[in-house]
Amino acid sequence: MSNFKYEFRYARDDSDWVDGTNHDGAKFTSAHKEVVYTDCTPWTTVLEDFLTFLGSCYGYDISKQVEYKNIYERATTSFTEDDDWKDNDDTPSNS
């Protein structure tokens, strides 16, 4: 089993905007996180960890702004027999 290391980094330089004037002080913000996953870790886990990291950089939860389906949600999504027929019907309609 292989391992994969992901590094999430964030850096912001606010030195030009401290106290509303240019260069009267320096303010730097940075964050760094390293995570090691096995090769069988689903991509959704990596995405969720990144969203948590990025949300901590912005100071609020951004995960609600990103829409995706995890493996369990995709597995439970299915077409009815009628929906499948409509999507695959190549015959012309008689209307």
LOGUMAR-907347 format. One record per residue (C-alpha): residue number from 1; x, y, z. Coordinates in steps of 0.05 Angstrom, whole numbers, m for minus. Example, Ala and Ser with C-alpha at 12.3 -4.5 7.8 and 13.67 -1.06 7.14 Angstrom:
2
<site><koldren>1</koldren><u>246</u><v>m90</v><w>156</w></site>
<site><koldren>2</koldren><u>273</u><v>m21</v><w>143</w></site>
# end
This chain:
95
<site><koldren>1</koldren><u>0</u><v>0</v><w>0</w></site>
<site><koldren>2</koldren><u>28</u><v>68</v><w>m20</w></site>
<site><koldren>3</koldren><u>23</u><v>133</v><w>16</w></site>
<site><koldren>4</koldren><u>12</u><v>202</v><w>m14</w></site>
<site><koldren>5</koldren><u>31</u><v>267</v><w>21</w></site>
<site><koldren>6</koldren><u>m11</u><v>328</v><w>7</w></site>
<site><koldren>7</koldren><u>11</u><v>397</v><w>29</w></site>
<site><koldren>8</koldren><u>m38</u><v>454</v><w>35</w></site>
<site><koldren>9</koldren><u>m7</u><v>524</v><w>40</w></site>
<site><koldren>10</koldren><u>m35</u><v>593</v><w>48</w></site>
<site><koldren>11</koldren><u>2</u><v>659</v><w>52</w></site>
<site><koldren>12</koldren><u>m24</u><v>731</v><w>53</w></site>
<site><koldren>13</koldren><u>16</u><v>795</v><w>58</w></site>
<site><koldren>14</koldren><u>m24</u><v>853</v><w>87</w></site>
<site><koldren>15</koldren><u>35</u><v>899</v><w>97</w></site>
<site><koldren>16</koldren><u>7</u><v>952</v><w>50</w></site>
<site><koldren>17</koldren><u>m59</u><v>956</v><w>86</w></site>
<site><koldren>18</koldren><u>m42</u><v>957</v><w>160</w></site>
<site><koldren>19</koldren><u>m79</u><v>1016</v><w>193</w></site>
<site><koldren>20</koldren><u>m103</u><v>1039</v><w>125</w></site>
<site><koldren>21</koldren><u>m37</u><v>1069</v><w>103</w></site>
<site><koldren>22</koldren><u>21</u><v>1042</v><w>63</w></site>
<site><koldren>23</koldren><u>80</u><v>1009</v><w>97</w></site>
<site><koldren>24</koldren><u>68</u><v>1032</v><w>169</w></site>
<site><koldren>25</koldren><u>75</u><v>960</v><w>193</w></site>
<site><koldren>26</koldren><u>76</u><v>890</v><w>169</w></site>
<site><koldren>27</koldren><u>24</u><v>837</v><w>176</w></site>
<site><koldren>28</koldren><u>34</u><v>768</v><w>146</w></site>
<site><koldren>29</koldren><u>m14</u><v>710</v><w>151</w></site>
<site><koldren>30</koldren><u>6</u><v>640</v><w>133</w></site>
<site><koldren>31</koldren><u>m18</u><v>570</v><w>145</w></site>
<site><koldren>32</koldren><u>11</u><v>502</v><w>126</w></site>
<site><koldren>33</koldren><u>m16</u><v>432</v><w>134</w></site>
<site><koldren>34</koldren><u>13</u><v>365</v><w>113</w></site>
<site><koldren>35</koldren><u>m31</u><v>304</v><w>108</w></site>
<site><koldren>36</koldren><u>m11</u><v>233</v><w>89</w></site>
<site><koldren>37</koldren><u>m64</u><v>189</v><w>58</w></site>
<site><koldren>38</koldren><u>m62</u><v>117</v><w>35</w></site>
<site><koldren>39</koldren><u>m72</u><v>101</v><w>m38</w></site>
<site><koldren>40</koldren><u>m143</u><v>76</v><w>m23</w></site>
<site><koldren>41</koldren><u>m166</u><v>142</v><w>8</w></site>
<site><koldren>42</koldren><u>m224</u><v>170</v><w>m34</w></site>
<site><koldren>43</koldren><u>m214</u><v>237</v><w>m67</w></site>
<site><koldren>44</koldren><u>m273</u><v>265</v><w>m29</w></site>
<site><koldren>45</koldren><u>m235</u><v>257</v><w>37</w></site>
<site><koldren>46</koldren><u>m177</u><v>297</v><w>9</w></site>
<site><koldren>47</koldren><u>m226</u><v>350</v><w>m17</w></site>
<site><koldren>48</koldren><u>m261</u><v>354</v><w>51</w></site>
<site><koldren>49</koldren><u>m195</u><v>363</v><w>87</w></site>
<site><koldren>50</koldren><u>m174</u><v>417</v><w>38</w></site>
<site><koldren>51</koldren><u>m241</u><v>453</v><w>47</w></site>
<site><koldren>52</koldren><u>m232</u><v>451</v><w>122</w></site>
<site><koldren>53</koldren><u>m162</u><v>479</v><w>115</w></site>
<site><koldren>54</koldren><u>m183</u><v>534</v><w>67</w></site>
<site><koldren>55</koldren><u>m242</u><v>552</v><w>112</w></site>
<site><koldren>56</koldren><u>m195</u><v>560</v><w>170</w></site>
<site><koldren>57</koldren><u>m154</u><v>609</v><w>129</w></site>
<site><koldren>58</koldren><u>m215</u><v>651</v><w>112</w></site>
<site><koldren>59</koldren><u>m245</u><v>645</v><w>181</w></site>
<site><koldren>60</koldren><u>m311</u><v>613</v><w>162</w></site>
<site><koldren>61</koldren><u>m337</u><v>547</v><w>135</w></site>
<site><koldren>62</koldren><u>m333</u><v>547</v><w>59</w></site>
<site><koldren>63</koldren><u>m353</u><v>475</v><w>50</w></site>
<site><koldren>64</koldren><u>m426</u><v>494</v><w>40</w></site>
<site><koldren>65</koldren><u>m405</u><v>534</v><w>m22</w></site>
<site><koldren>66</koldren><u>m376</u><v>473</v><w>m57</w></site>
<site><koldren>67</koldren><u>m424</u><v>422</v><w>m85</w></site>
<site><koldren>68</koldren><u>m404</u><v>351</v><w>m100</w></site>
<site><koldren>69</koldren><u>m430</u><v>280</v><w>m88</w></site>
<site><koldren>70</koldren><u>m389</u><v>232</v><w>m47</w></site>
<site><koldren>71</koldren><u>m384</u><v>159</v><w>m65</w></site>
<site><koldren>72</koldren><u>m444</u><v>140</v><w>m23</w></site>
<site><koldren>73</koldren><u>m489</u><v>194</v><w>m53</w></site>
<site><koldren>74</koldren><u>m468</u><v>174</v><w>m124</w></site>
<site><koldren>75</koldren><u>m481</u><v>100</v><w>m109</w></site>
<site><koldren>76</koldren><u>m552</u><v>115</v><w>m85</w></site>
<site><koldren>77</koldren><u>m570</u><v>157</v><w>m146</w></site>
<site><koldren>78</koldren><u>m604</u><v>114</v><w>m197</w></site>
<site><koldren>79</koldren><u>m651</u><v>121</v><w>m255</w></site>
<site><koldren>80</koldren><u>m719</u><v>89</v><w>m257</w></site>
<site><koldren>81</koldren><u>m731</u><v>42</v><w>m315</w></site>
<site><koldren>82</koldren><u>m774</u><v>95</v><w>m350</w></site>
<site><koldren>83</koldren><u>m720</u><v>149</v><w>m341</w></site>
<site><koldren>84</koldren><u>m667</u><v>102</v><w>m370</w></site>
<site><koldren>85</koldren><u>m712</u><v>88</v><w>m430</w></site>
<site><koldren>86</koldren><u>m724</u><v>162</v><w>m444</w></site>
<site><koldren>87</koldren><u>m650</u><v>178</v><w>m442</w></site>
<site><koldren>88</koldren><u>m632</u><v>122</v><w>m490</w></site>
<site><koldren>89</koldren><u>m690</u><v>124</v><w>m539</w></site>
<site><koldren>90</koldren><u>m667</u><v>142</v><w>m608</w></site>
<site><koldren>91</koldren><u>m733</u><v>132</v><w>m643</w></site>
<site><koldren>92</koldren><u>m768</u><v>193</v><w>m670</w></site>
<site><koldren>93</koldren><u>m831</u><v>216</v><w>m634</w></site>
<site><koldren>94</koldren><u>m898</u><v>214</v><w>m669</w></site>
<site><koldren>95</koldren><u>m922</u><v>282</v><w>m646</w></site>
# end
